[in-house]
Amino acid sequence: MRGVWVDAFGEGFRTQQEVDDLVVWASEAGLDTLVVQVGRRGDAFANDLPLPRADGDLAPRPFDPLGAVCERAGEVGIGVHAWLGVTPVAQGRDPAPRFEPWLSRRHDGQDRDRHGISHLDPGHPEARRFVSTCAAAIAERYPVAGVCLDRVRYPESGGQGAAEWGYNPAALSAYGAGRPDPTDEAWQAWRRDQVTALVDETVSGVRAVRSDVEVSTTAVCFGGLAGGWSASRPWIECGQDWRGWLQDQRVDRALVMNYRGDRDDADLAPASTTVDLTREGAAAQVVEPDRLRRRFDEWAALAVAAGGRRAVIGTGLYLADIDHSVALVEHALGLDVDGDHAGGWCGFSYRTPSRAVLVGERSAPDERARLAAALRTVWA
C-alpha cells in the first residue's frame, strides 16, 4: 500500500472540485490508495449509509462524496478504502437519541472523553450490530476496495494503565461480576474480548455482502513498549489487541498509527522542558530525534513480526517537515524484521501534510505539492 488518510474535518472531498484535486494529487504522488473518512462522529460523508449525511460540511445533493471519490479514483487505478469511525458518535454535542443506550461510560460515570467525544460501547451487543450494519452498507452500496475500521477500541485513559471505560449498564450486566475496578485484570480481559467480537462481527458483515472487499483496522501505538505488549496502553487502556488480530488473520491489514512526537511521547521529554506537552505535536519539538526513532522502530517491529506484509506503517505527516517525513517512509519500508518487511505506508494526513501547515507557516497546497514530488522519488 502507498496511501494517505483523508480526514473529514476540512479540505479533502467535500465538493467535486476537492475530489478532483485530491485524485490528481494522489496520482502525482504515486499513491495507490486513498483512505477517506466516511463515518466521522455519528455522521456520514456519503449519501447512502445508515448514518445522517454531514450536510453542513458538504456540497448539496446529489453530490455524494464517497461515490465521487470512488468514481474519480477508479478512473486512474487508485483504490478507495472507506474509513469508518467505529465508536465515536458525537463531539461537542449530544449524540442522537438512538445512540444514548449504547454509549460507553467511564468508571466515574462520565460519557465523554477529554476531547468531548461520545463513544459507542463495544460491550453492548446492539452497538456492535449497528457498526457491522454500517460497514456492510459501505461495501454493498459503494465500489470501495476496502473498509478501514478506525477507533475500534475503548477511549484511552490518559496513560493511567487502567481500563476506565466500558461501564455501560448493559455491558456490565453482560460482564456479570458487579462493577469492577479499572485495574481488575479479568475486567480488562473481558473488554478486550468485546472489542475483538466487534471486529469479528463487522468483518463477517462485510464478507456477507462482498468477499472481495479488504477489511483493515487502524492500530494505536500510544506510549512505549518498555514493559512489553501486555503492559502497553493499547492492550490495557484501549482493549485493542491488534497484534493478535494480525497474528490470527482476523483482519486483512492493520494500518499502524506510529505517530511519534505527539502527546503520547511526552514521557520522553526532558524533565526541565517548559513546553506545553499537551499541545498537538509539541513533543516532536523537544524530544531527541533518536529517542523518537527508537520508539518508532519498536512499534514497527512489533507490527511486522505479528503480520508481516499485512502490517502497513502509518506516520504522522503533521508532526514533521517534508524531508523528515519522506526519510521516515524510506526507513519504515526498509525495516527488516527476521527477513520480513511492512506491506506499505500510509500518511496522516492529506489535509495537514506537514508541521508547517499545522502551525500556519506554509499553505497546505504548497506543502502537498512538495510532498508529492518527494514521494515520487521513494517509489522510483
VORO-432609 format. One record per residue (C-alpha): residue number from 1; residue in one letter; x, y, z. Coordinates in steps of 0.25 Angstrom, whole numbers. Example, Ala and Ser with C-alpha at 12.3 -4.5 7.8 and 13.67 -1.06 7.14 Angstrom:
2
+------+------+-------+-------+-------+
! resi ! resn !     x !     y !     z !
+------+------+-------+-------+-------+
!    1 !    A !    49 !   -18 !    31 !
!    2 !    S !    55 !    -4 !    29 !
+------+------+-------+-------+-------+
This chain:
380
+------+------+-------+-------+-------+
! resi ! resn !     x !     y !     z !
+------+------+-------+-------+-------+
!    1 !    M !     0 !     0 !     0 !
!    2 !    R !     4 !    14 !    -3 !
!    3 !    G !    -6 !    22 !     3 !
!    4 !    V !   -11 !    35 !    11 !
!    5 !    W !   -22 !    37 !    20 !
!    6 !    V !   -32 !    48 !    16 !
!    7 !    D !   -40 !    53 !    28 !
!    8 !    A !   -53 !    59 !    28 !
!    9 !    F !   -50 !    71 !    37 !
!   10 !    G !   -46 !    81 !    26 !
!   11 !    E !   -41 !    81 !    11 !
!   12 !    G !   -42 !    67 !     5 !
!   13 !    F !   -54 !    62 !    -2 !
!   14 !    R !   -65 !    72 !     2 !
!   15 !    T !   -68 !    77 !   -12 !
!   16 !    Q !   -66 !    71 !   -26 !
!   17 !    Q !   -54 !    81 !   -28 !
!   18 !    E !   -48 !    76 !   -16 !
!   19 !    V !   -50 !    61 !   -20 !
!   20 !    D !   -43 !    65 !   -34 !
!   21 !    D !   -31 !    72 !   -27 !
!   22 !    L !   -30 !    60 !   -17 !
!   23 !    V !   -29 !    50 !   -28 !
!   24 !    V !   -20 !    58 !   -37 !
!   25 !    W !   -10 !    60 !   -25 !
!   26 !    A !   -10 !    45 !   -21 !
!   27 !    S !    -7 !    42 !   -36 !
!   28 !    E !     5 !    52 !   -36 !
!   29 !    A !    10 !    46 !   -22 !
!   30 !    G !    10 !    32 !   -28 !
!   31 !    L !    -1 !    26 !   -18 !
!   32 !    D !    -9 !    14 !   -20 !
!   33 !    T !   -19 !    16 !    -8 !
!   34 !    L !   -28 !    27 !    -2 !
!   35 !    V !   -33 !    24 !    12 !
!   36 !    V !   -45 !    34 !    13 !
!   37 !    Q !   -53 !    37 !    25 !
!   38 !    V !   -67 !    33 !    22 !
!   39 !    G !   -72 !    31 !    36 !
!   40 !    R !   -68 !    43 !    45 !
!   41 !    R !   -75 !    46 !    58 !
!   42 !    G !   -88 !    39 !    56 !
!   43 !    D !   -90 !    46 !    42 !
!   44 !    A !   -86 !    41 !    28 !
!   45 !    F !   -78 !    47 !    17 !
!   46 !    A !   -87 !    38 !     7 !
!   47 !    N !  -102 !    39 !     3 !
!   48 !    D !  -106 !    24 !     5 !
!   49 !    L !  -102 !    19 !    19 !
!   50 !    P !  -109 !    17 !    32 !
!   51 !    L !  -104 !    30 !    37 !
!   52 !    P !  -109 !    44 !    35 !
!   53 !    R !  -101 !    51 !    24 !
!   54 !    A !   -92 !    62 !    28 !
!   55 !    D !  -100 !    73 !    21 !
!   56 !    G !   -94 !    85 !    27 !
!   57 !    D !   -80 !    81 !    22 !
!   58 !    L !   -83 !    76 !     8 !
!   59 !    A !   -88 !    81 !    -5 !
!   60 !    P !  -103 !    79 !    -7 !
!   61 !    R !  -109 !    66 !   -12 !
!   62 !    P !  -108 !    59 !   -22 !
!   63 !    F !   -93 !    61 !   -19 !
!   64 !    D !   -88 !    48 !   -12 !
!   65 !    P !   -74 !    50 !    -6 !
!   66 !    L !   -71 !    35 !    -5 !
!   67 !    G !   -77 !    32 !   -19 !
!   68 !    A !   -70 !    43 !   -25 !
!   69 !    V !   -56 !    39 !   -19 !
!   70 !    C !   -59 !    24 !   -24 !
!   71 !    E !   -62 !    29 !   -38 !
!   72 !    R !   -50 !    38 !   -40 !
!   73 !    A !   -40 !    29 !   -33 !
!   74 !    G !   -45 !    17 !   -41 !
!   75 !    E !   -42 !    25 !   -54 !
!   76 !    V !   -27 !    25 !   -50 !
!   77 !    G !   -26 !    12 !   -43 !
!   78 !    I !   -26 !    17 !   -29 !
!   79 !    G !   -33 !     8 !   -19 !
!   80 !    V !   -42 !    15 !    -9 !
!   81 !    H !   -43 !    10 !     6 !
!   82 !    A !   -55 !    15 !    13 !
!   83 !    W !   -50 !    20 !    27 !
!   84 !    L !   -61 !    17 !    37 !
!   85 !    G !   -60 !    23 !    51 !
!   86 !    V !   -66 !    11 !    58 !
!   87 !    T !   -69 !    16 !    72 !
!   88 !    P !   -69 !    32 !    72 !
!   89 !    V !   -84 !    37 !    70 !
!   90 !    A !   -83 !    51 !    75 !
!   91 !    Q !   -73 !    62 !    78 !
!   92 !    G !   -76 !    75 !    85 !
!   93 !    R !   -91 !    72 !    85 !
!   94 !    D !  -101 !    62 !    90 !
!   95 !    P !  -102 !    49 !    82 !
!   96 !    A !  -114 !    45 !    74 !
!   97 !    P !  -125 !    39 !    84 !
!   98 !    R !  -123 !    25 !    77 !
!   99 !    F !  -109 !    24 !    82 !
!  100 !    E !  -111 !    28 !    96 !
!  101 !    P !  -114 !    14 !   102 !
!  102 !    W !  -101 !     9 !    95 !
!  103 !    L !   -91 !    19 !   100 !
!  104 !    S !   -79 !    15 !   107 !
!  105 !    R !   -77 !    21 !   121 !
!  106 !    R !   -65 !    24 !   129 !
!  107 !    H !   -63 !    18 !   143 !
!  108 !    D !   -67 !    31 !   149 !
!  109 !    G !   -80 !    32 !   141 !
!  110 !    Q !   -75 !    42 !   130 !
!  111 !    D !   -79 !    39 !   116 !
!  112 !    R !   -70 !    48 !   108 !
!  113 !    D !   -55 !    47 !   107 !
!  114 !    R !   -45 !    58 !   108 !
!  115 !    H !   -48 !    63 !    94 !
!  116 !    G !   -63 !    63 !    97 !
!  117 !    I !   -65 !    51 !    89 !
!  118 !    S !   -77 !    41 !    92 !
!  119 !    H !   -74 !    27 !    88 !
!  120 !    L !   -82 !    14 !    86 !
!  121 !    D !   -78 !     3 !    96 !
!  122 !    P !   -72 !   -10 !    89 !
!  123 !    G !   -78 !   -18 !   101 !
!  124 !    H !   -92 !   -14 !    96 !
!  125 !    P !   -98 !   -25 !    86 !
!  126 !    E !  -107 !   -15 !    79 !
!  127 !    A !   -95 !    -5 !    77 !
!  128 !    R !   -87 !   -16 !    71 !
!  129 !    R !   -99 !   -20 !    62 !
!  130 !    F !  -100 !    -5 !    57 !
!  131 !    V !   -85 !    -4 !    54 !
!  132 !    S !   -86 !   -17 !    46 !
!  133 !    T !   -98 !   -12 !    38 !
!  134 !    C !   -91 !     2 !    35 !
!  135 !    A !   -79 !    -5 !    30 !
!  136 !    A !   -87 !   -15 !    21 !
!  137 !    A !   -95 !    -4 !    15 !
!  138 !    I !   -82 !     3 !    11 !
!  139 !    A !   -77 !   -10 !     4 !
!  140 !    E !   -91 !   -13 !    -2 !
!  141 !    R !   -94 !     1 !    -8 !
!  142 !    Y !   -81 !     7 !   -12 !
!  143 !    P !   -69 !     1 !   -21 !
!  144 !    V !   -59 !     2 !   -10 !
!  145 !    A !   -46 !    -6 !    -9 !
!  146 !    G !   -47 !    -7 !     6 !
!  147 !    V !   -53 !    -3 !    19 !
!  148 !    C !   -44 !     2 !    29 !
!  149 !    L !   -49 !     1 !    44 !
!  150 !    D !   -44 !    13 !    52 !
!  151 !    R !   -45 !    15 !    67 !
!  152 !    V !   -49 !     0 !    69 !
!  153 !    R !   -46 !     1 !    83 !
!  154 !    Y !   -49 !     8 !    96 !
!  155 !    P !   -45 !    22 !    99 !
!  156 !    E !   -31 !    24 !   105 !
!  157 !    S !   -29 !    27 !   120 !
!  158 !    G !   -18 !    37 !   118 !
!  159 !    G !    -7 !    28 !   122 !
!  160 !    Q !   -12 !    23 !   135 !
!  161 !    G !   -11 !     8 !   131 !
!  162 !    A !   -25 !     5 !   135 !
!  163 !    A !   -38 !     0 !   128 !
!  164 !    E !   -46 !    13 !   131 !
!  165 !    W !   -56 !    12 !   120 !
!  166 !    G !   -67 !     1 !   117 !
!  167 !    Y !   -77 !     3 !   129 !
!  168 !    N !   -89 !     4 !   120 !
!  169 !    P !  -101 !    -3 !   129 !
!  170 !    A !  -104 !   -14 !   118 !
!  171 !    A !   -89 !   -17 !   117 !
!  172 !    L !   -87 !   -18 !   132 !
!  173 !    S !   -99 !   -27 !   132 !
!  174 !    A !   -93 !   -36 !   121 !
!  175 !    Y !   -80 !   -36 !   129 !
!  176 !    G !   -88 !   -42 !   141 !
!  177 !    A !   -78 !   -39 !   152 !
!  178 !    G !   -82 !   -26 !   158 !
!  179 !    R !   -75 !   -12 !   156 !
!  180 !    P !   -61 !   -16 !   154 !
!  181 !    D !   -49 !    -7 !   158 !
!  182 !    P !   -42 !    -2 !   145 !
!  183 !    T !   -29 !    -9 !   149 !
!  184 !    D !   -36 !   -23 !   150 !
!  185 !    E !   -29 !   -32 !   140 !
!  186 !    A !   -42 !   -40 !   138 !
!  187 !    W !   -49 !   -28 !   134 !
!  188 !    Q !   -38 !   -23 !   125 !
!  189 !    A !   -38 !   -37 !   118 !
!  190 !    W !   -53 !   -37 !   116 !
!  191 !    R !   -53 !   -23 !   110 !
!  192 !    R !   -42 !   -28 !   100 !
!  193 !    D !   -51 !   -39 !    96 !
!  194 !    Q !   -63 !   -29 !    94 !
!  195 !    V !   -54 !   -21 !    84 !
!  196 !    T !   -50 !   -34 !    77 !
!  197 !    A !   -64 !   -38 !    76 !
!  198 !    L !   -67 !   -25 !    70 !
!  199 !    V !   -56 !   -27 !    59 !
!  200 !    D !   -61 !   -41 !    56 !
!  201 !    E !   -76 !   -37 !    55 !
!  202 !    T !   -72 !   -25 !    46 !
!  203 !    V !   -63 !   -34 !    37 !
!  204 !    S !   -74 !   -44 !    36 !
!  205 !    G !   -84 !   -34 !    32 !
!  206 !    V !   -75 !   -28 !    21 !
!  207 !    R !   -71 !   -42 !    16 !
!  208 !    A !   -86 !   -46 !    15 !
!  209 !    V !   -89 !   -35 !     4 !
!  210 !    R !   -75 !   -35 !    -3 !
!  211 !    S !   -64 !   -45 !    -1 !
!  212 !    D !   -54 !   -36 !    -9 !
!  213 !    V !   -54 !   -24 !     0 !
!  214 !    E !   -42 !   -23 !     9 !
!  215 !    V !   -45 !   -21 !    24 !
!  216 !    S !   -34 !   -14 !    31 !
!  217 !    T !   -33 !    -7 !    45 !
!  218 !    T !   -25 !     5 !    50 !
!  219 !    A !   -15 !     1 !    61 !
!  220 !    V !   -12 !    11 !    72 !
!  221 !    C !     3 !    12 !    77 !
!  222 !    F !     1 !    20 !    90 !
!  223 !    G !    13 !    22 !    98 !
!  224 !    G !    25 !    12 !    98 !
!  225 !    L !    27 !    -3 !    99 !
!  226 !    A !    37 !    -3 !   111 !
!  227 !    G !    28 !   -13 !   118 !
!  228 !    G !    25 !   -21 !   106 !
!  229 !    W !    12 !   -23 !    99 !
!  230 !    S !     4 !   -28 !   111 !
!  231 !    A !     7 !   -15 !   118 !
!  232 !    S !     4 !    -5 !   107 !
!  233 !    R !    -6 !     5 !   107 !
!  234 !    P !   -14 !    -1 !    94 !
!  235 !    W !   -15 !   -14 !   102 !
!  236 !    I !   -19 !    -9 !   115 !
!  237 !    E !   -26 !     4 !   113 !
!  238 !    C !   -32 !     3 !    99 !
!  239 !    G !   -34 !   -12 !   100 !
!  240 !    Q !   -29 !   -13 !    85 !
!  241 !    D !   -22 !   -26 !    83 !
!  242 !    W !   -17 !   -22 !    69 !
!  243 !    R !    -5 !   -31 !    70 !
!  244 !    G !   -14 !   -43 !    72 !
!  245 !    W !   -23 !   -39 !    61 !
!  246 !    L !   -11 !   -39 !    51 !
!  247 !    Q !    -6 !   -52 !    57 !
!  248 !    D !   -19 !   -59 !    56 !
!  249 !    Q !   -22 !   -52 !    42 !
!  250 !    R !   -35 !   -46 !    47 !
!  251 !    V !   -33 !   -34 !    38 !
!  252 !    D !   -27 !   -33 !    25 !
!  253 !    R !   -17 !   -22 !    29 !
!  254 !    A !   -14 !   -13 !    41 !
!  255 !    L !   -11 !     2 !    38 !
!  256 !    V !    -1 !     4 !    49 !
!  257 !    M !    -2 !    19 !    54 !
!  258 !    N !    12 !    20 !    58 !
!  259 !    Y !    11 !    35 !    60 !
!  260 !    R !    24 !    39 !    68 !
!  261 !    G !    25 !    52 !    75 !
!  262 !    D !    11 !    55 !    79 !
!  263 !    R !     6 !    56 !    94 !
!  264 !    D !     7 !    41 !    95 !
!  265 !    D !    22 !    42 !    95 !
!  266 !    A !    22 !    53 !   106 !
!  267 !    D !    29 !    43 !   115 !
!  268 !    L !    42 !    44 !   106 !
!  269 !    A !    43 !    59 !   108 !
!  270 !    P !    54 !    65 !   117 !
!  271 !    A !    49 !    68 !   131 !
!  272 !    S !    53 !    82 !   130 !
!  273 !    T !    45 !    86 !   118 !
!  274 !    T !    35 !    97 !   119 !
!  275 !    V !    27 !    93 !   106 !
!  276 !    D !    13 !    90 !   108 !
!  277 !    L !    13 !    75 !   104 !
!  278 !    T !    -2 !    74 !   103 !
!  279 !    R !    -1 !    83 !    90 !
!  280 !    E !    -2 !    75 !    78 !
!  281 !    G !    12 !    71 !    72 !
!  282 !    A !    19 !    78 !    84 !
!  283 !    A !    27 !    66 !    88 !
!  284 !    A !    33 !    66 !    74 !
!  285 !    Q !    40 !    79 !    77 !
!  286 !    V !    47 !    75 !    90 !
!  287 !    V !    49 !    60 !    90 !
!  288 !    E !    63 !    56 !    84 !
!  289 !    P !    60 !    50 !    70 !
!  290 !    D !    68 !    37 !    73 !
!  291 !    R !    58 !    34 !    84 !
!  292 !    L !    46 !    36 !    76 !
!  293 !    R !    53 !    27 !    65 !
!  294 !    R !    55 !    16 !    75 !
!  295 !    R !    41 !    16 !    79 !
!  296 !    F !    36 !    17 !    65 !
!  297 !    D !    45 !     5 !    62 !
!  298 !    E !    39 !    -3 !    74 !
!  299 !    W !    25 !    -1 !    69 !
!  300 !    A !    28 !    -4 !    55 !
!  301 !    A !    36 !   -17 !    58 !
!  302 !    L !    24 !   -22 !    67 !
!  303 !    A !    15 !   -20 !    55 !
!  304 !    V !    23 !   -26 !    45 !
!  305 !    A !    26 !   -38 !    54 !
!  306 !    A !    11 !   -40 !    56 !
!  307 !    G !     6 !   -38 !    42 !
!  308 !    G !    18 !   -37 !    32 !
!  309 !    R !    13 !   -30 !    20 !
!  310 !    R !    -1 !   -29 !    25 !
!  311 !    A !     5 !   -18 !    34 !
!  312 !    V !     5 !    -4 !    28 !
!  313 !    I !    13 !     6 !    35 !
!  314 !    G !     6 !    20 !    37 !
!  315 !    T !    14 !    32 !    40 !
!  316 !    G !     9 !    46 !    45 !
!  317 !    L !    12 !    56 !    34 !
!  318 !    Y !     6 !    67 !    43 !
!  319 !    L !    18 !    65 !    52 !
!  320 !    A !    30 !    67 !    43 !
!  321 !    D !    35 !    75 !    31 !
!  322 !    I !    34 !    68 !    17 !
!  323 !    D !    49 !    64 !    17 !
!  324 !    H !    48 !    57 !    30 !
!  325 !    S !    34 !    50 !    27 !
!  326 !    V !    40 !    45 !    14 !
!  327 !    A !    52 !    39 !    20 !
!  328 !    L !    43 !    32 !    31 !
!  329 !    V !    35 !    26 !    19 !
!  330 !    E !    48 !    20 !    13 !
!  331 !    H !    53 !    16 !    27 !
!  332 !    A !    39 !     9 !    30 !
!  333 !    L !    39 !     1 !    17 !
!  334 !    G !    53 !    -3 !    19 !
!  335 !    L !    52 !    -9 !    33 !
!  336 !    D !    56 !   -23 !    33 !
!  337 !    V !    49 !   -32 !    44 !
!  338 !    D !    55 !   -46 !    43 !
!  339 !    G !    54 !   -45 !    28 !
!  340 !    D !    41 !   -39 !    27 !
!  341 !    H !    36 !   -25 !    23 !
!  342 !    A !    24 !   -16 !    25 !
!  343 !    G !    14 !   -16 !    14 !
!  344 !    G !    13 !    -2 !    11 !
!  345 !    W !    12 !    12 !    17 !
!  346 !    C !     0 !    22 !    20 !
!  347 !    G !     2 !    36 !    23 !
!  348 !    F !    -7 !    45 !    32 !
!  349 !    S !   -12 !    53 !    26 !
!  350 !    Y !   -15 !    60 !    13 !
!  351 !    R !   -21 !    72 !    20 !
!  352 !    T !    -9 !    74 !    28 !
!  353 !    P !     3 !    69 !    21 !
!  354 !    S !    14 !    75 !    30 !
!  355 !    R !    16 !    82 !    43 !
!  356 !    A !    18 !    95 !    35 !
!  357 !    V !     3 !    94 !    31 !
!  358 !    L !    -1 !    90 !    45 !
!  359 !    V !     5 !   103 !    51 !
!  360 !    G !     1 !   112 !    39 !
!  361 !    E !    15 !   115 !    34 !
!  362 !    R !    12 !   109 !    20 !
!  363 !    S !     0 !   107 !    12 !
!  364 !    A !    -6 !    92 !    10 !
!  365 !    P !    -6 !    93 !    -5 !
!  366 !    D !     9 !    97 !    -6 !
!  367 !    E !    13 !    86 !     4 !
!  368 !    R !     5 !    76 !    -3 !
!  369 !    A !    12 !    79 !   -16 !
!  370 !    R !    25 !    77 !    -9 !
!  371 !    L !    21 !    64 !    -2 !
!  372 !    A !    16 !    58 !   -16 !
!  373 !    A !    29 !    62 !   -22 !
!  374 !    A !    37 !    56 !   -11 !
!  375 !    L !    29 !    43 !   -10 !
!  376 !    R !    31 !    40 !   -25 !
!  377 !    T !    46 !    39 !   -22 !
!  378 !    V !    43 !    28 !   -12 !
!  379 !    W !    35 !    19 !   -21 !
!  380 !    A !    44 !    22 !   -33 !
+------+------+-------+-------+-------+
